[in-house]
């Protein structure tokens, strides 16, 4: 049996990340954004790990690596303006929606 038949993407982490990313349009204390960075980075690493295990180093893999680097809480990237982060958040939500719809069964 091939390894690709054994791995299925779990949609729940991406859905959770999408909800948190959409909640950033409300006014939250700074701790929420730190929590958001941890969650989005962790979920991106989870999906990178799944793709790496099935030897799929394609667009989805490298996009998730970039998202993990962008949202990482250890060495944060400061863009400055909250409106720019809002655009990035929407792009990442759209990316996660396409990811879970396209990669249901890898």
Buried (B, 14 or more C-beta within 10 A) or exposed (E): EEEEEEBEBEBEBBBBBBEBBEEBEEEEEEEBBEEBBBBBBBBBBBBBEBBBEBEBEEEBBEBBBEBBEBBBBEEEEEEEEEEEBEEBBBEBBEBBBEBBEEBEEB
